[in-house]
Structures are given as structure tokens and as C-alpha cells.
Amino acid sequence: MARPDLPTKPCARCGRTITWRKAWERDWPSVRWCSAGCRSRGVTDVDRQLEASLESLLDARARSSSVCPSEAARAVSKAVGADDWNELMEPARNAARRLVAAGRAEITQGGQVIEPSKFKGPIRVRRPR
């Protein structure tokens, strides 16, 4: 099979794309994690709170506007009593990827929709158009 023809699915924790491998041929339906790190951490309550925070921020804004994942990280850090909201930035970006995988959001960079598994730098999250 050519690489673009291989089946893919999102990681349950970080939302990055998992591409089919021959080793997973028998149990591809049960593959959920992209790495041992994602498998060991799983999806926590904080991860779910970040998703909910992103969605509530998007709901509170105009349909054409977007939010920064840092807004969700700040809101959740206050709710869970975290000392530094910066610690929640990567989990917030992972939450944005999971929302994209579920079809409930898009990730943009410079106003353009980008591939959730390949971005670097600042991003925005918006509702699909």
C-alpha cells in the first residue's frame, strides 16, 4: 500500500494522527494511543475540562470568531487551583486536536485551517465552517 492509502485515526489523548502499521493488522480497531506516553497518561479529568472550556469559549463568541488555547488553560488552571496555567498549554492544544478529530472545531494558523498533527507555533481554534 502507498502511504497516503493507509488508514488513519486520531490518538485518544493527544489527537495526533495514528497511521496503520502491519504490526497492528489483527487489532487495528483496538489501537487508541500513538505512543506509550499517551497510553500511560490517558485522558484525565483536566483534559475533559479543557475540552469543555474550549467549547464554552467558542459558544460564547460569534460563529466567525476563534479562541486561543491559552484562554482555556487559564480558565481551567483557576478551576483546578494550578499554580501556573502554562503547564496546561500542551494539554489545551491536545484538547483542541481532539475537538478537531470529533468534527467540532478547526485549528487555524495565520487565518488558514491547518493539519492538527503538524502545527508548530501559535494557533487559534474555531468552529468548522
C-alpha positions in Angstrom: 0.0 0.0 0.0 1.2 3.5 -0.7 1.5 5.7 2.4 -1.4 8.0 1.6 -3.7 5.0 1.2 -3.1 3.7 4.7 -6.0 4.1 7.2 -5.5 6.6 10.0 -7.3 7.6 13.2 -6.6 10.1 15.9 -4.9 9.3 19.2 -7.4 9.3 22.1 -5.2 11.5 24.2 -3.2 13.9 22.1 -5.3 13.9 18.9 -2.3 13.3 16.6 -2.8 11.1 13.6 -2.0 7.4 14.0 -1.2 5.6 10.7 -1.9 1.9 10.2 1.1 -0.4 10.6 1.5 -4.0 9.6 2.1 -5.0 13.2 -1.4 -3.7 14.1 -3.1 -5.7 11.3 -5.1 -8.0 13.6 -6.0 -5.4 16.3 -6.3 -2.1 14.4 -9.8 -1.5 15.8 -8.4 -1.6 19.3 -5.4 0.8 18.7 -6.2 4.0 20.6 -2.8 5.5 21.5 0.0 7.0 19.4 2.7 6.2 22.0 3.4 4.6 25.3 3.4 8.1 26.9 -0.2 8.8 25.7 -1.2 5.3 26.8 0.2 5.7 30.3 -1.3 9.2 30.8 -4.7 8.5 29.2 -7.4 11.2 29.1 -7.8 12.8 32.5 -10.5 15.0 34.1 -8.4 18.1 33.4 -8.2 17.1 29.7 -12.0 16.8 29.6 -12.3 20.2 31.4 -10.0 21.8 28.8 -12.3 20.4 26.0 -15.4 21.7 27.8 -13.7 25.1 28.4 -12.7 25.4 24.7 -16.3 24.6 23.6 -17.9 27.0 26.1 -15.5 29.8 25.0 -16.4 29.1 21.4 -20.1 29.1 22.2 -19.8 32.5 24.0 -18.3 34.1 20.9 -19.6 34.9 17.4 -19.7 32.0 15.0 -17.0 33.6 12.9 -14.5 34.2 15.8 -11.9 32.0 17.3 -10.2 31.4 20.6 -6.7 30.7 21.8 -6.0 27.5 23.7 -4.3 29.7 26.4 -7.7 31.1 27.3 -9.0 27.6 28.1 -5.7 26.8 30.0 -6.1 30.0 32.1 -9.8 29.2 32.9 -9.1 25.6 33.9 -6.0 26.5 35.9 -8.2 28.7 38.1 -10.8 25.9 38.4 -8.3 23.2 39.5 -6.1 25.5 41.5 -3.0 25.1 39.4 -0.1 27.4 40.1 0.9 28.1 36.5 -1.5 28.0 33.5 1.5 27.5 31.2 1.6 23.8 32.4 -1.8 23.3 30.8 -0.9 24.8 27.4 0.1 21.5 25.7 -2.9 19.7 27.2 -5.1 22.5 25.9 -3.6 22.1 22.4 -4.2 18.3 22.7 -7.9 19.1 23.6 -8.1 21.3 20.5 -6.8 18.3 18.4 -9.4 16.0 20.0 -12.2 18.5 19.1 -10.9 18.6 15.5 -10.9 14.8 15.4 -14.5 14.8 16.6 -15.5 17.4 13.9 -16.4 20.1 16.5 -13.6 22.5 15.7 -10.9 23.6 13.3 -7.4 24.7 14.1 -6.1 27.8 12.3 -2.7 29.4 12.0 -2.5 32.8 10.2 -6.2 32.5 9.3 -5.7 29.3 7.4 -7.0 25.9 8.5 -4.1 23.6 9.2 -3.5 19.9 9.8 -3.9 19.3 13.6 -0.9 16.8 13.8 1.6 19.1 12.1 1.3 22.6 13.5 4.1 24.5 15.3 3.7 27.8 17.0 0.6 29.8 18.0 -2.8 28.5 16.9 -6.4 29.5 17.1 -9.4 27.3 17.5 -12.8 28.0 15.7 -16.0 26.2 14.8 -16.0 24.4 11.5 -17.2 26.4 8.5 
